[in-house]
């Protein structure tokens, strides 16, 4: 398994489960130690203490396997794009690899696709955060009766960030069932990383208009638009310019992979420079079809300067979560 799961990293099973990876996973993660050196050189060269990644996925293993199976099968929500999973490994090895990369804090982005699922996922997230102290305790929600009650419970149990997935959940974020929960999260100042852009495949309620209605009702809601709002980048930048608590994460944006089907308009680069204090590093680890370091290199390649990179890759997230 290599040093990615060494005792020195403080990684342990916590639940007695078998976390042995297959031979292919072992080879990939041994290679990952070389990548870890490259990732560390990146943030060390910026004078940072590490990275803060607000968009990484950890969830119950059987749920994550179904997600991987969906990608493998080129399910409709992938837009028909071939999507090999680069970091297909057991939980402990994935956690260990992020630590090797020098990621100081990360998230367990998890999300329901049907009613009755969110509360169960939230309970798993409590356990995961308890055994993974560098994970920002993550919770989720769905428009259903009782959502405000379990969101409040998650907040009381220490949730520091929420995940909402409008595309997968196929719901209107402005659904009146969610309104009390949005109000609660706005009042608590807890960020919500939300996939509401129409990439890689549009849904009935994706795009800027539905979430714009939510922000009109809750202008202090700390939404973080996942994937920079891909592919409606400029519309979502407009919402960030209008609402001072809105942020965007870099997840998969600007990468060679995404540029093939959802290129970022270079005319908008000055706008993300101006919003430099509200852009956050996100990667979608482990569900990415390229190496982790590629996301960092393409951000560097935007030419927005070291100060912007330091803010995006660490300082903005550290400030948002009080690290």
Residue pairs with C-beta under 8 A, 6 or more apart in sequence:
1 21
1 26
1 29
1 93
2 26
2 29
2 30
2 32
2 33
3 9
3 33
3 96
3 100
4 29
4 32
4 33
4 36
4 93
4 96
4 97
4 99
4 100
5 11
5 19
5 92
5 93
5 96
6 96
9 96
9 99
9 100
11 92
11 95
11 96
11 99
12 92
12 131
13 19
13 92
14 127
14 130
14 131
15 127
15 131
17 61
19 90
19 91
19 92
19 93
20 90
21 29
21 89
21 90
21 93
24 88
25 88
25 89
25 90
25 93
28 86
28 87
28 88
28 89
29 87
29 89
29 93
29 97
32 87
32 97
32 100
33 100
35 101
35 291
35 292
35 293
36 97
36 100
36 101
36 102
38 293
39 51
39 101
39 102
39 292
39 293
39 296
40 101
40 102
42 293
42 296
42 297
42 300
43 49
43 50
43 51
43 102
43 296
43 313
43 314
46 306
46 309
46 310
46 313
46 314
47 310
48 310
48 313
48 314
48 315
49 104
49 314
50 102
50 103
50 104
50 314
51 101
51 102
51 103
51 104
51 281
51 313
51 314
52 103
52 104
52 105
52 106
52 280
52 281
52 313
52 314
52 316
52 317
52 318
52 321
52 323
53 98
53 103
53 105
53 106
53 107
53 281
53 282
53 283
53 285
53 317
54 106
54 107
54 136
54 161
54 191
54 193
54 224
54 249
54 280
54 281
54 282
54 317
55 107
55 109
55 193
55 226
55 249
55 251
55 282
55 283
55 284
56 98
56 103
56 106
56 107
56 108
56 109
56 282
56 283
56 284
56 285
56 286
57 64
57 67
57 108
57 109
57 110
57 284
57 285
57 286
57 287
58 64
58 91
58 94
58 95
58 107
58 108
58 109
58 110
58 128
58 132
58 135
59 67
59 108
59 109
59 110
59 121
59 124
60 121
60 124
61 90
61 91
63 110
63 121
67 287
68 85
68 88
68 287
70 77
70 78
71 78
71 83
71 84
71 85
71 287
72 83
72 85
74 80
74 81
74 82
74 83
76 201
77 167
77 168
77 200
77 201
77 203
78 200
78 201
79 199
79 200
79 201
79 261
80 201
81 200
81 261
82 289
83 287
83 289
84 289
85 286
85 287
85 288
85 289
86 286
86 288
86 289
86 290
86 291
86 292
87 94
87 97
87 285
87 286
87 287
87 288
87 292
88 286
89 97
89 286
94 285
94 286
95 132
95 135
98 106
98 134
98 285
99 134
101 292
103 134
104 134
104 314
104 318
104 323
105 134
105 135
105 136
105 317
105 318
105 321
105 323
106 134
106 135
106 136
106 285
107 135
107 136
107 138
107 161
107 163
107 193
108 125
108 128
108 129
108 132
108 135
108 136
108 137
108 138
109 138
109 163
109 193
110 121
110 124
110 125
110 138
110 140
110 163
111 121
111 140
111 163
111 164
111 165
111 168
111 169
112 118
112 121
112 140
112 142
112 169
113 165
113 168
113 169
113 170
114 142
115 142
115 144
116 144
117 142
118 140
118 141
118 142
118 144
118 147
118 150
119 146
119 150
121 139
121 140
122 139
122 140
122 150
122 153
122 154
122 157
122 159
125 137
125 138
125 139
125 140
125 154
125 159
126 137
126 157
126 158
128 135
129 135
129 136
129 137
129 138
129 158
136 160
136 161
136 321
137 157
137 158
137 159
137 160
137 161
138 159
138 160
138 161
138 162
138 163
139 151
139 154
139 155
139 159
139 161
139 162
139 163
140 162
140 163
140 164
140 165
141 147
141 150
141 151
141 162
141 164
141 178
141 181
142 169
142 171
143 169
143 171
143 172
143 175
143 177
143 178
144 177
145 177
147 177
147 178
147 180
147 181
148 180
148 181
148 184
151 162
151 181
151 184
151 185
152 184
154 162
155 184
155 185
155 188
155 190
159 190
160 190
160 191
160 321
161 190
161 191
161 192
161 193
161 321
162 185
162 190
162 191
162 192
162 193
163 192
163 193
163 194
164 173
164 192
164 193
164 194
164 195
164 196
165 194
165 195
166 172
166 173
166 194
166 195
166 196
166 203
166 205
166 206
166 210
166 211
167 195
167 196
167 198
167 201
167 203
167 206
168 195
170 203
170 204
170 205
171 178
171 205
172 204
172 205
172 210
173 194
173 196
173 205
173 210
173 211
173 213
173 214
174 210
174 211
174 213
174 214
174 217
178 214
179 217
182 214
182 217
182 218
182 221
183 218
185 192
185 221
185 222
186 218
186 220
186 221
186 222
187 220
189 220
189 222
190 222
191 222
191 223
191 224
191 247
191 320
191 321
192 221
192 222
192 223
192 224
193 224
193 226
193 249
193 282
194 211
194 223
194 224
194 225
194 226
195 226
195 227
196 205
196 206
196 207
196 208
196 210
196 211
196 225
196 226
196 229
197 206
197 207
197 225
197 226
197 227
197 228
197 229
197 230
197 231
197 232
197 236
198 206
198 207
198 230
198 231
198 232
199 227
199 230
199 231
199 258
199 261
199 262
200 230
200 261
200 262
207 232
207 235
208 229
208 232
208 235
208 236
208 238
208 239
211 223
211 225
211 239
212 239
214 221
214 223
215 221
215 223
215 239
215 242
215 243
215 246
219 243
219 245
220 245
221 243
221 245
222 245
222 246
222 247
222 320
223 243
223 245
223 246
223 247
224 246
224 247
224 248
224 249
224 280
225 236
225 239
225 240
225 246
225 247
225 248
225 249
226 249
226 251
226 282
227 249
227 251
227 252
227 253
227 258
227 282
228 236
228 237
228 248
228 249
228 250
228 251
228 253
228 264
228 272
229 235
229 236
229 237
229 239
229 248
230 252
230 253
230 258
230 262
231 261
231 262
233 253
233 264
233 265
233 268
234 265
234 268
234 271
236 248
237 248
237 268
237 271
237 272
237 275
239 246
240 246
240 247
240 248
240 275
240 278
241 271
241 275
246 278
247 278
247 279
247 280
247 316
247 320
248 272
248 275
248 278
248 279
248 280
249 279
249 280
249 281
249 282
250 279
250 280
250 281
250 282
250 283
250 295
250 299
250 312
251 282
251 283
251 284
251 295
252 258
252 283
252 284
252 288
252 295
253 264
254 264
254 295
254 298
254 299
254 301
254 302
255 290
255 294
255 295
255 298
256 290
256 294
256 298
257 288
257 289
257 290
258 264
269 302
269 304
272 279
272 302
272 304
273 304
273 308
276 304
276 307
276 308
276 311
276 312
277 311
277 316
278 316
279 308
279 311
279 312
279 316
280 312
280 316
280 317
280 320
281 295
281 299
281 312
281 313
281 314
281 317
283 292
283 295
285 292
288 295
296 313
299 309
299 312
299 313
300 309
317 323
